[in-house]
Amino acid sequence: MSNKIRVTTIAGSPYDRGFAHGKQWKDAIHHYAKERVDLVASGQWSGGFKKTTADIIDLAEKTMPHHEAYAPDLVEEMRGMAAATGLRMGELIIVSGFTDFIDTVYGVSKREGPLEPALTIDDCTAFIVPDSTADGAGFFGQTWDMHDTATEFVILLDVQPEDGPNSLVFTTTGCLGQIGMNEHGISVGINNLMGADGGIGVTWPFVVRKVLQQDNIDDALKCITDCELAGAHNYLLFDKTGRGYNIEAMSTHHVITELEDTPISHTNHCLVPETVALAQERHPDSQASSEKRLETADELLAQRPITIDTLQEMTRQAPICTTSKPPFHVESCGAAIMRPKTGEFWAVWGLPNENEYEHFTV
């Protein structure tokens, strides 16, 4: 594998974009989809809810009406991907929205009896740096942490729709989008949270891509707050005017924090009592990891000056740069940093402390 991030351009109609994505990465998407469907079926990620892969895929397909109502054009993009790969829509929902879908499985399976503790996934350390602390042009950035076998599937999509803004999207093969910025300076990213209130609803990559279809941050925020979510994520929004938000969004409740004059950072545990009440209990080691990463991020973001070089270095420092070890086998599979006011986008494939960031513009 190359240490550079692989860039795929998808252009034209929604179906054509999805078909191009699926055609180029067909083998990788098949591999990644099987891995993730099997992980869900095993029960270890969702409280011991063990089912056949067919049952799991059928459950994923029950979310399709929600996705269709929320973003029919993105469903059409996924249909193009399904045509190119030969996979079912349910399989693509799982490969794309895995960390939301396991909340769905957890929420649905609670009705069938007591659950075991779910395997905790530590996903991402994220931050927003306001304009006032970054020479008038702030930053949004994050690591993307996942089970270590996901690293090989990381790509960067150059999305050029026939109708709507262009965007750069850090993602994985088969996934509509995870982290990105569009030509209007709307940027979005996420931290995974573990929700106990998951249900049949919209998975987070659809939310990310719909945010990137907007030309202002107010409409982008509504894409999160007006959505019936399948699972729990923390979303971060930032735009070229310097406005920003952090949203702890569970399936049944959300809390919005507006960016002021100090940086915001977030990791993988809920910080607000209303959302803490709706979260699954985390493994003590995983909770400690999330708390330590948040503490480290806050300390580093209190230093001055804040520049692209200091932020890249921040993502390379332990424990923010996470290396795989048992029992969780989670690592920093890549990272992205964006500066909406200038349209600049830096992305790195794999561990940031082993690879170099590359510079792009939207």
GIFENJO-V770203 format. One record per run of one state. SS is the DSSP state (A for helix, B for strand, O for the rest). FROM is the first residue (numbers start at 1). TO is the last residue. If there is no record, write none. Layout:
BEGIN
ss from to
SS FROM TO
SS FROM TO
END
This chain:
BEGIN
ss from to
O 1 5
B 6 12
O 13 13
A 14 24
O 25 25
A 26 42
O 43 52
A 53 61
O 62 63
A 64 70
O 71 71
A 72 85
O 86 88
A 89 112
O 113 125
B 126 129
O 130 130
A 131 133
O 134 138
B 139 147
A 148 153
B 154 161
O 162 166
B 167 172
O 173 178
B 179 182
O 183 186
B 187 192
O 193 194
B 195 195
O 196 201
B 202 202
O 203 203
A 204 211
O 212 216
A 217 225
O 226 228
B 229 229
O 230 232
B 233 238
O 239 243
B 244 249
O 250 253
B 254 258
O 259 263
B 264 266
O 267 272
A 273 276
O 277 278
B 279 279
O 280 283
A 284 301
O 302 307
A 308 316
O 317 329
B 330 339
O 340 343
B 344 349
O 350 357
B 358 361
O 362 362
END
